[in-house]
Amino acid sequence: MGTDIDGWIEYRDADIDSAVWFPAMKIGVVYLGRDYDTFGYFLA
């Protein structure tokens, strides 16, 4: 069975107390297919 990843890479202001996150890019731009090692990072 395959595993697909979909989502966004986000960033927040350098202010550590900031709870506001901003979208940078969709993961699909850098995610080229099923990759279980990459999937493992999202579960860590």
mmCIF file of the N, C-alpha and C atoms, coordinates in Angstrom:
data_MODEL
# 
_entry.id   MODEL 
# 
loop_
_atom_site.group_PDB 
_atom_site.id 
_atom_site.type_symbol 
_atom_site.label_atom_id 
_atom_site.label_alt_id 
_atom_site.label_comp_id 
_atom_site.label_asym_id 
_atom_site.label_entity_id 
_atom_site.label_seq_id 
_atom_site.pdbx_PDB_ins_code 
_atom_site.Cartn_x 
_atom_site.Cartn_y 
_atom_site.Cartn_z 
_atom_site.occupancy 
_atom_site.B_iso_or_equiv 
_atom_site.pdbx_formal_charge 
_atom_site.auth_seq_id 
_atom_site.auth_comp_id 
_atom_site.auth_asym_id 
_atom_site.auth_atom_id 
_atom_site.pdbx_PDB_model_num 
ATOM 1   N N  . MET A 1 1  ? 0.846  -1.169 0.000  1.00 0.00 ? 1  MET A N  1 
ATOM 2   C CA . MET A 1 1  ? 0.000  0.000  0.000  1.00 0.00 ? 1  MET A CA 1 
ATOM 3   C C  . MET A 1 1  ? 0.894  1.234  0.000  1.00 0.00 ? 1  MET A C  1 
ATOM 4   N N  . GLY A 1 2  ? 0.541  2.223  -0.805 1.00 0.00 ? 2  GLY A N  1 
ATOM 5   C CA . GLY A 1 2  ? 1.335  3.435  -0.910 1.00 0.00 ? 2  GLY A CA 1 
ATOM 6   C C  . GLY A 1 2  ? 0.932  4.490  0.100  1.00 0.00 ? 2  GLY A C  1 
ATOM 7   N N  . THR A 1 3  ? 1.809  5.448  0.271  1.00 0.00 ? 3  THR A N  1 
ATOM 8   C CA . THR A 1 3  ? 1.558  6.561  1.174  1.00 0.00 ? 3  THR A CA 1 
ATOM 9   C C  . THR A 1 3  ? 1.840  7.857  0.436  1.00 0.00 ? 3  THR A C  1 
ATOM 10  N N  . ASP A 1 4  ? 0.888  8.743  0.422  1.00 0.00 ? 4  ASP A N  1 
ATOM 11  C CA . ASP A 1 4  ? 1.055  10.039 -0.218 1.00 0.00 ? 4  ASP A CA 1 
ATOM 12  C C  . ASP A 1 4  ? 1.068  11.126 0.839  1.00 0.00 ? 4  ASP A C  1 
ATOM 13  N N  . ILE A 1 5  ? 1.848  12.177 0.594  1.00 0.00 ? 5  ILE A N  1 
ATOM 14  C CA . ILE A 1 5  ? 1.946  13.300 1.518  1.00 0.00 ? 5  ILE A CA 1 
ATOM 15  C C  . ILE A 1 5  ? 1.403  14.539 0.809  1.00 0.00 ? 5  ILE A C  1 
ATOM 16  N N  . ASP A 1 6  ? 0.553  15.270 1.494  1.00 0.00 ? 6  ASP A N  1 
ATOM 17  C CA . ASP A 1 6  ? 0.020  16.507 0.940  1.00 0.00 ? 6  ASP A CA 1 
ATOM 18  C C  . ASP A 1 6  ? -0.021 17.527 2.066  1.00 0.00 ? 6  ASP A C  1 
ATOM 19  N N  . GLY A 1 7  ? 0.368  18.737 1.779  1.00 0.00 ? 7  GLY A N  1 
ATOM 20  C CA . GLY A 1 7  ? 0.345  19.766 2.821  1.00 0.00 ? 7  GLY A CA 1 
ATOM 21  C C  . GLY A 1 7  ? 1.135  20.984 2.399  1.00 0.00 ? 7  GLY A C  1 
ATOM 22  N N  . TRP A 1 8  ? 1.531  21.760 3.391  1.00 0.00 ? 8  TRP A N  1 
ATOM 23  C CA . TRP A 1 8  ? 2.237  23.017 3.164  1.00 0.00 ? 8  TRP A CA 1 
ATOM 24  C C  . TRP A 1 8  ? 3.504  23.087 4.001  1.00 0.00 ? 8  TRP A C  1 
ATOM 25  N N  . ILE A 1 9  ? 4.500  23.778 3.479  1.00 0.00 ? 9  ILE A N  1 
ATOM 26  C CA . ILE A 1 9  ? 5.666  24.179 4.268  1.00 0.00 ? 9  ILE A CA 1 
ATOM 27  C C  . ILE A 1 9  ? 5.328  25.575 4.781  1.00 0.00 ? 9  ILE A C  1 
ATOM 28  N N  . GLU A 1 10 ? 5.443  25.755 6.083  1.00 0.00 ? 10 GLU A N  1 
ATOM 29  C CA . GLU A 1 10 ? 5.054  27.019 6.703  1.00 0.00 ? 10 GLU A CA 1 
ATOM 30  C C  . GLU A 1 10 ? 6.217  27.626 7.475  1.00 0.00 ? 10 GLU A C  1 
ATOM 31  N N  . TYR A 1 11 ? 6.107  28.895 7.761  1.00 0.00 ? 11 TYR A N  1 
ATOM 32  C CA . TYR A 1 11 ? 7.090  29.586 8.597  1.00 0.00 ? 11 TYR A CA 1 
ATOM 33  C C  . TYR A 1 11 ? 6.352  30.555 9.504  1.00 0.00 ? 11 TYR A C  1 
ATOM 34  N N  . ARG A 1 12 ? 7.028  30.986 10.545 1.00 0.00 ? 12 ARG A N  1 
ATOM 35  C CA . ARG A 1 12 ? 6.433  32.011 11.399 1.00 0.00 ? 12 ARG A CA 1 
ATOM 36  C C  . ARG A 1 12 ? 7.443  33.110 11.633 1.00 0.00 ? 12 ARG A C  1 
ATOM 37  N N  . ASP A 1 13 ? 6.955  34.223 12.129 1.00 0.00 ? 13 ASP A N  1 
ATOM 38  C CA . ASP A 1 13 ? 7.788  35.390 12.394 1.00 0.00 ? 13 ASP A CA 1 
ATOM 39  C C  . ASP A 1 13 ? 8.902  35.009 13.366 1.00 0.00 ? 13 ASP A C  1 
ATOM 40  N N  . ALA A 1 14 ? 10.005 35.709 13.304 1.00 0.00 ? 14 ALA A N  1 
ATOM 41  C CA . ALA A 1 14 ? 11.142 35.439 14.188 1.00 0.00 ? 14 ALA A CA 1 
ATOM 42  C C  . ALA A 1 14 ? 10.793 35.648 15.662 1.00 0.00 ? 14 ALA A C  1 
ATOM 43  N N  . ASP A 1 15 ? 9.710  36.359 15.916 1.00 0.00 ? 15 ASP A N  1 
ATOM 44  C CA . ASP A 1 15 ? 9.246  36.570 17.289 1.00 0.00 ? 15 ASP A CA 1 
ATOM 45  C C  . ASP A 1 15 ? 8.764  35.232 17.852 1.00 0.00 ? 15 ASP A C  1 
ATOM 46  N N  . ILE A 1 16 ? 9.458  34.693 18.828 1.00 0.00 ? 16 ILE A N  1 
ATOM 47  C CA . ILE A 1 16 ? 9.162  33.367 19.370 1.00 0.00 ? 16 ILE A CA 1 
ATOM 48  C C  . ILE A 1 16 ? 7.746  33.288 19.930 1.00 0.00 ? 16 ILE A C  1 
ATOM 49  N N  . ASP A 1 17 ? 7.212  34.381 20.440 1.00 0.00 ? 17 ASP A N  1 
ATOM 50  C CA . ASP A 1 17 ? 5.869  34.371 21.020 1.00 0.00 ? 17 ASP A CA 1 
ATOM 51  C C  . ASP A 1 17 ? 4.763  34.399 19.971 1.00 0.00 ? 17 ASP A C  1 
ATOM 52  N N  . SER A 1 18 ? 5.134  34.548 18.711 1.00 0.00 ? 18 SER A N  1 
ATOM 53  C CA . SER A 1 18 ? 4.139  34.624 17.651 1.00 0.00 ? 18 SER A CA 1 
ATOM 54  C C  . SER A 1 18 ? 3.532  33.242 17.393 1.00 0.00 ? 18 SER A C  1 
ATOM 55  N N  . ALA A 1 19 ? 2.209  33.185 17.370 1.00 0.00 ? 19 ALA A N  1 
ATOM 56  C CA . ALA A 1 19 ? 1.518  31.930 17.087 1.00 0.00 ? 19 ALA A CA 1 
ATOM 57  C C  . ALA A 1 19 ? 0.985  31.910 15.660 1.00 0.00 ? 19 ALA A C  1 
ATOM 58  N N  . VAL A 1 20 ? 1.309  32.940 14.868 1.00 0.00 ? 20 VAL A N  1 
ATOM 59  C CA . VAL A 1 20 ? 0.804  33.047 13.507 1.00 0.00 ? 20 VAL A CA 1 
ATOM 60  C C  . VAL A 1 20 ? 1.787  32.382 12.542 1.00 0.00 ? 20 VAL A C  1 
ATOM 61  N N  . TRP A 1 21 ? 1.301  31.432 11.758 1.00 0.00 ? 21 TRP A N  1 
ATOM 62  C CA . TRP A 1 21 ? 2.111  30.731 10.754 1.00 0.00 ? 21 TRP A CA 1 
ATOM 63  C C  . TRP A 1 21 ? 1.687  31.194 9.371  1.00 0.00 ? 21 TRP A C  1 
ATOM 64  N N  . PHE A 1 22 ? 2.652  31.304 8.459  1.00 0.00 ? 22 PHE A N  1 
ATOM 65  C CA . PHE A 1 22 ? 2.401  31.758 7.099  1.00 0.00 ? 22 PHE A CA 1 
ATOM 66  C C  . PHE A 1 22 ? 2.767  30.652 6.113  1.00 0.00 ? 22 PHE A C  1 
ATOM 67  N N  . PRO A 1 23 ? 1.940  30.418 5.089  1.00 0.00 ? 23 PRO A N  1 
ATOM 68  C CA . PRO A 1 23 ? 2.275  29.389 4.104  1.00 0.00 ? 23 PRO A CA 1 
ATOM 69  C C  . PRO A 1 23 ? 3.433  29.853 3.217  1.00 0.00 ? 23 PRO A C  1 
ATOM 70  N N  . ALA A 1 24 ? 4.381  28.955 2.962  1.00 0.00 ? 24 ALA A N  1 
ATOM 71  C CA . ALA A 1 24 ? 5.506  29.280 2.089  1.00 0.00 ? 24 ALA A CA 1 
ATOM 72  C C  . ALA A 1 24 ? 5.338  28.619 0.718  1.00 0.00 ? 24 ALA A C  1 
ATOM 73  N N  . MET A 1 25 ? 4.999  27.322 0.720  1.00 0.00 ? 25 MET A N  1 
ATOM 74  C CA . MET A 1 25 ? 4.786  26.615 -0.544 1.00 0.00 ? 25 MET A CA 1 
ATOM 75  C C  . MET A 1 25 ? 4.135  25.263 -0.277 1.00 0.00 ? 25 MET A C  1 
ATOM 76  N N  . LYS A 1 26 ? 3.429  24.746 -1.271 1.00 0.00 ? 26 LYS A N  1 
ATOM 77  C CA . LYS A 1 26 ? 2.847  23.424 -1.147 1.00 0.00 ? 26 LYS A CA 1 
ATOM 78  C C  . LYS A 1 26 ? 3.948  22.378 -1.200 1.00 0.00 ? 26 LYS A C  1 
ATOM 79  N N  . ILE A 1 27 ? 3.811  21.332 -0.418 1.00 0.00 ? 27 ILE A N  1 
ATOM 80  C CA . ILE A 1 27 ? 4.811  20.256 -0.397 1.00 0.00 ? 27 ILE A CA 1 
ATOM 81  C C  . ILE A 1 27 ? 4.930  19.604 -1.774 1.00 0.00 ? 27 ILE A C  1 
ATOM 82  N N  . GLY A 1 28 ? 3.848  19.572 -2.528 1.00 0.00 ? 28 GLY A N  1 
ATOM 83  C CA . GLY A 1 28 ? 3.864  18.954 -3.852 1.00 0.00 ? 28 GLY A CA 1 
ATOM 84  C C  . GLY A 1 28 ? 4.937  19.512 -4.772 1.00 0.00 ? 28 GLY A C  1 
ATOM 85  N N  . VAL A 1 29 ? 5.379  20.739 -4.530 1.00 0.00 ? 29 VAL A N  1 
ATOM 86  C CA . VAL A 1 29 ? 6.421  21.350 -5.361 1.00 0.00 ? 29 VAL A CA 1 
ATOM 87  C C  . VAL A 1 29 ? 7.759  20.630 -5.182 1.00 0.00 ? 29 VAL A C  1 
ATOM 88  N N  . VAL A 1 30 ? 8.033  20.156 -3.968 1.00 0.00 ? 30 VAL A N  1 
ATOM 89  C CA . VAL A 1 30 ? 9.313  19.484 -3.694 1.00 0.00 ? 30 VAL A CA 1 
ATOM 90  C C  . VAL A 1 30 ? 9.153  17.981 -3.471 1.00 0.00 ? 30 VAL A C  1 
ATOM 91  N N  . TYR A 1 31 ? 7.923  17.531 -3.326 1.00 0.00 ? 31 TYR A N  1 
ATOM 92  C CA . TYR A 1 31 ? 7.657  16.113 -3.086 1.00 0.00 ? 31 TYR A CA 1 
ATOM 93  C C  . TYR A 1 31 ? 7.377  15.449 -4.426 1.00 0.00 ? 31 TYR A C  1 
ATOM 94  N N  . LEU A 1 32 ? 8.262  14.560 -4.852 1.00 0.00 ? 32 LEU A N  1 
ATOM 95  C CA . LEU A 1 32 ? 8.186  14.003 -6.200 1.00 0.00 ? 32 LEU A CA 1 
ATOM 96  C C  . LEU A 1 32 ? 7.578  12.611 -6.263 1.00 0.00 ? 32 LEU A C  1 
ATOM 97  N N  . GLY A 1 33 ? 7.116  12.080 -5.173 1.00 0.00 ? 33 GLY A N  1 
ATOM 98  C CA . GLY A 1 33 ? 6.505  10.759 -5.200 1.00 0.00 ? 33 GLY A CA 1 
ATOM 99  C C  . GLY A 1 33 ? 6.488  10.140 -3.829 1.00 0.00 ? 33 GLY A C  1 
ATOM 100 N N  . ARG A 1 34 ? 6.169  8.887  -3.785 1.00 0.00 ? 34 ARG A N  1 
ATOM 101 C CA . ARG A 1 34 ? 6.100  8.175  -2.506 1.00 0.00 ? 34 ARG A CA 1 
ATOM 102 C C  . ARG A 1 34 ? 7.493  7.944  -1.959 1.00 0.00 ? 34 ARG A C  1 
ATOM 103 N N  . ASP A 1 35 ? 7.717  8.436  -0.767 1.00 0.00 ? 35 ASP A N  1 
ATOM 104 C CA . ASP A 1 35 ? 9.035  8.344  -0.143 1.00 0.00 ? 35 ASP A CA 1 
ATOM 105 C C  . ASP A 1 35 ? 8.819  8.102  1.347  1.00 0.00 ? 35 ASP A C  1 
ATOM 106 N N  . TYR A 1 36 ? 9.040  6.871  1.790  1.00 0.00 ? 36 TYR A N  1 
ATOM 107 C CA . TYR A 1 36 ? 8.745  6.508  3.173  1.00 0.00 ? 36 TYR A CA 1 
ATOM 108 C C  . TYR A 1 36 ? 9.689  7.175  4.168  1.00 0.00 ? 36 TYR A C  1 
ATOM 109 N N  . ASP A 1 37 ? 10.919 7.488  3.765  1.00 0.00 ? 37 ASP A N  1 
ATOM 110 C CA . ASP A 1 37 ? 11.824 8.206  4.668  1.00 0.00 ? 37 ASP A CA 1 
ATOM 111 C C  . ASP A 1 37 ? 11.291 9.603  4.957  1.00 0.00 ? 37 ASP A C  1 
ATOM 112 N N  . THR A 1 38 ? 10.827 10.300 3.924  1.00 0.00 ? 38 THR A N  1 
ATOM 113 C CA . THR A 1 38 ? 10.247 11.630 4.103  1.00 0.00 ? 38 THR A CA 1 
ATOM 114 C C  . THR A 1 38 ? 8.990  11.541 4.953  1.00 0.00 ? 38 THR A C  1 
ATOM 115 N N  . PHE A 1 39 ? 8.153  10.547 4.704  1.00 0.00 ? 39 PHE A N  1 
ATOM 116 C CA . PHE A 1 39 ? 6.945  10.359 5.475  1.00 0.00 ? 39 PHE A CA 1 
ATOM 117 C C  . PHE A 1 39 ? 7.258  10.182 6.955  1.00 0.00 ? 39 PHE A C  1 
ATOM 118 N N  . GLY A 1 40 ? 8.361  9.501  7.253  1.00 0.00 ? 40 GLY A N  1 
ATOM 119 C CA . GLY A 1 40 ? 8.783  9.284  8.637  1.00 0.00 ? 40 GLY A CA 1 
ATOM 120 C C  . GLY A 1 40 ? 9.086  10.566 9.376  1.00 0.00 ? 40 GLY A C  1 
ATOM 121 N N  . TYR A 1 41 ? 9.582  11.599 8.666  1.00 0.00 ? 41 TYR A N  1 
ATOM 122 C CA . TYR A 1 41 ? 9.857  12.888 9.309  1.00 0.00 ? 41 TYR A CA 1 
ATOM 123 C C  . TYR A 1 41 ? 8.577  13.538 9.802  1.00 0.00 ? 41 TYR A C  1 
ATOM 124 N N  . PHE A 1 42 ? 7.477  13.336 9.087  1.00 0.00 ? 42 PHE A N  1 
ATOM 125 C CA . PHE A 1 42 ? 6.216  13.953 9.479  1.00 0.00 ? 42 PHE A CA 1 
ATOM 126 C C  . PHE A 1 42 ? 5.606  13.259 10.688 1.00 0.00 ? 42 PHE A C  1 
ATOM 127 N N  . LEU A 1 43 ? 6.009  12.041 10.960 1.00 0.00 ? 43 LEU A N  1 
ATOM 128 C CA . LEU A 1 43 ? 5.470  11.313 12.100 1.00 0.00 ? 43 LEU A CA 1 
ATOM 129 C C  . LEU A 1 43 ? 6.313  11.490 13.348 1.00 0.00 ? 43 LEU A C  1 
ATOM 130 N N  . ALA A 1 44 ? 7.521  12.029 13.175 1.00 0.00 ? 44 ALA A N  1 
ATOM 131 C CA . ALA A 1 44 ? 8.434  12.175 14.305 1.00 0.00 ? 44 ALA A CA 1 
ATOM 132 C C  . ALA A 1 44 ? 8.035  13.290 15.224 1.00 0.00 ? 44 ALA A C  1 
# 
